[in-house]
Amino acid sequence: MRHFALLLLTAMLGLSACTDPFQREGTWHATGANEDNLRLMVADRRDLERGVDEPGSSGRTAVAAVTRLRLGQVKPLPDNGISKIGGGGGGAAAAAPPASPAPGAN
C-alpha cells in the first residue's frame, strides 16, 4: 500500500509539471497592449524597426558618456536645488555635515 501511495504521489507531481499555470482559466494573458500603444505614439512606424540619427550631432557626446559608464567614471548630476528625491535614506550625503557659509556671505 505504501509503494502505491508513493507511486501515485510521484505520478501526480510529474503530471502537475506538465500544465502551465498561465494557461488556466482566469489568469492574465499577454494581449500586446504595450506594443499597440507604442505604435500609436510613434510618429513614423519605421522608427520602431530602425532608429534615426540626430541632425547636427556627431555622436561624440554619447560615445564619451557610454565610455565613462563602462569605466565606472559617471559624472554626478548637477544639483539644481529644486528637488531632493528620496531624502532621509541615509548614505554619504546624509552623514555629511552641513556646509558652512562662505566668509563674508552674511
N, C-alpha and C positions, 0 to 999 in steps of 0.2 A: 504494500500500500504506500509505503514511504517513497519508494522509487517512482511509483506512478505520479504522486504529487509533485515530486521534483521534476519529472519529465513534463508534466502539464505546465508547471511554472516556467520552465525553460522555453517551452513552445509559445506560451503567452508573451513572454518577454521578447522573443525573436520576432513574433508577428507584430507586436506593437511598434517595433522599429521600422516596419515596412510602411506604416501610414504617416503621411506628412501632416503635422498638426495644423499647418496653414491652409490645408485643403478642406478642413472641416467646415461644416455649415456654420455661419455666424461669425467667422473670423475675418480679419481685414485682408483685402486683396489689393494689390497694386492696380491702379487704374490709368496711370500715365498722366495724371493731372499736372505734375510738375513740368513735364515736357510740353504739354499743351499750353500752360501759362507762359513758359519761356518763349514759345513760338509766337504768342500773341504780343509779347512785349518787345521783341527784337525788330529793328527797322528793316533789315534785309535778311531774309531767311538763309541766304548763303553764308552769312557770318557765323551761323551755327556749325557749319562744316569746316570753315577755314577762316581764321582771323584776318583782320586788316591792319595795315600799318598806320602809324600816327603821322600825319603830314607834318613836316618840319622837325622830326625827331630822328636822330641817327641811332638811337638805342643805347648810347654810351651811358646815360644816367641809369638805365635799367640794368645794364651789364655790371656797372660798378656796385649797385645795390645788391644784386644777387651774389657777386663775389664776396662782399662784406658779410653777407648772411652765411655763406658756406664756410668762411674763415672764422666765424664767431665774433666779428667786429662790427656788430649792428650799431648804428648811431641811435642815441635816445631821441624820443620825440620831443619837440620843443614844448616848454611849459608856457601855455598861453594864459594861465590863471583863470580860465573860465570854469573848469570843472575838474574835480578830483574824483576819479572813478575808483570805487572800492575802498574808500577811506576807512582807516581804523583796522586794517587787516594785518598790521604788523610789518615785519620786514625791515630792511635797512632804512628806508625813508621814515618809518615811524619811530625808529630808535635814535635817529639823528637829532641832536639838539637844535632848537630854532636858531636861525641865522641872526646874528647881531647886526643892528643897523650900521651903515657906514658912518665914519666920523663926520660930524657936521651935517648930518641928514635931518636934524631937527629943524 
